Amino acid sequence: MSLIMTLSDKNLSAEDIKNAEEELSLKLPEPYKFFLLQNNGGVPEKCAIDFQAKKLRLQGDDIKFFFSIGGRVTNDIKYKNKPMNNLLPQGLIYIANTHSSNFIILSTREDSYGQIFYKDHEFEDQTPFDPINNKLPESIVKIADDFDEFIAKLYDPDE
């Protein structure tokens, strides 16, 4: 997984990630932990991603920045995913923000562990999160089976 990042936060240790996992009461997938150790958030050079989201009337979006651990409070994964801030189904966490103020989310749930989703912040969900039966809330669209696949789909919008 090669991704050129700018504006990453301070370097992390495995212990920092373990502490964040304990604070959030979840287990992060290994490819995402590797990304955090290498980059700890930041702005990706390859930021565009295409996906089909008919219900959202979208064909993709651009990543504005990946959240970090221990960085600025508003960009910190632990802050973004505290119960008072988190409107996601249990086990899903915010990992990035898009230029359109939407989110990239990661599943730590048993039924979809490691999968990456896109969440539109403007939709009010009526449907429960049930990926096993291929049912997702109105605001959520699956974009990759795992973090490595998600990173591989990113491209430079100027190319």
N, C-alpha and C positions, 0 to 999 in steps of 0.2 A: 504494500500500500504506500504509494508515494504521493504526497500532497505538499505543495509549497504553501506555507502559512506565513502571515505577517501579524504583528501585534499580539503574539501569544503571551500568556501570563507566565509567571515564575515557573521554573522547572519543578516537577513533582517527583516524589519518591513513591514506591509501592505502598509504603506505610500511609502516605497522604490519601491515596486512593482507597485503601482499606478503611481508614477513618471515615471517609465520605460515604462509603458503602454502609458502614455501621450506622452513621447518622441518618441516612435515608432508608435504612432497613431493607436493603436490596443487594443483589449480586450483579455487578456489571459484566457484560460479555468480554472475553479476553481481547478481541480485536479493538474494542472501544477503549479498554484500559491501555493498550499499547499506544493508541492514538493520543490519549491524555499524557502518557509518559513522554511521548515524542514532541507534543505540541502544546498541551494544556490550553486548548481553545485558540481563538484568533480568527483572522480573516483569511479564507482560502483564495489562492490565485485562481484555481478552477472552481467557480462558484455556481455555475448554472446546472440545473438538473431537469430533465424531461420526464414526465409521467402523465398517464391518462387519468384525469379526474373529471369524468363527465358530470357527476353530481355537483361538483364545485365549479364547473365550466372553466377548467384550467388544463394546460398542457405542460406545466412546469413552473419553476420559480428559480430565484437566485438566493444563495446563502449569503446573509450579511455577515454573520460571525457565529462561531461555535462557542458555547459557554465553557467556562473553565472551572477549576476547583481552586478556591482561595484567591480569586481575582477580585475585581470590583464587585461590590455586593449585587448590583442589578444584573450582572453577567455570570454570577456564580451558580453552578448547578445545584448546590445545596439550598441556596436561597430560592431559586426558581421553582424548586420541587418541594418546598415546605407545604404542608396541608393548606395553609391560608392562601397560598399563591397558586396552587395546583388544581386545575379544573379537569384534569385528565382522569380516565378510569385508573383504578389502582394498578400499580406495576408498570405504568408508562411514565417516562420522564422526558422532559424537555432537554434537548442537547444543542439546538441551534435555533437562531432566529433568521427570518428571511427579509429581503428588502420590502416585501409587502406586509410586514409585521405579523406574518404567520410563523409556524414552528415546524421544526423537524423533531420527531420524537422517537425514542428507543423503547422497545419492550423488554422488561425484565420478568415478564409473566411466564409461567410454565407453558401456556397454550400458544405463545408466539415469541419465545425467548430469542432476543437478538435482532428481531425484525425491525425495520425502519419505516416510519410512517410520516406523512405530512398532515398537519392540522391547520385548518382555516379558523382563525379566531372569531370570525363574524357569524358563524352558524351556531344555532342552539340545537343541541343533539336531543333526539327522541329515541334513537335506536341504541341498545346496549352494545358494548364492545364484545364481539363473539367471533374471533377469527377462525376458529375451528369450523364453524358453520358458514364461513364467508360473509358474516354480517358485521359491518362496522358502523359507528355513529356517522351521522350526516357530514360532520366536519373532518373526518379522518379518511385518508387514502393510503394504502400500502404502497411503498415505493421501492423497497428492497428486502430481500430475505435475510440479509445480515449487513453489518457495518462495512465490511470489505467490498461487498457488491455496491453499496451506496457510494462509497468513495470512488470506485471505478466508474460509476455513471457520471460523476461530476466532470464538467468541461469548461473551458474558457469561452465565455459568450462572445468574445471578440474574434474568435478563430472560425 
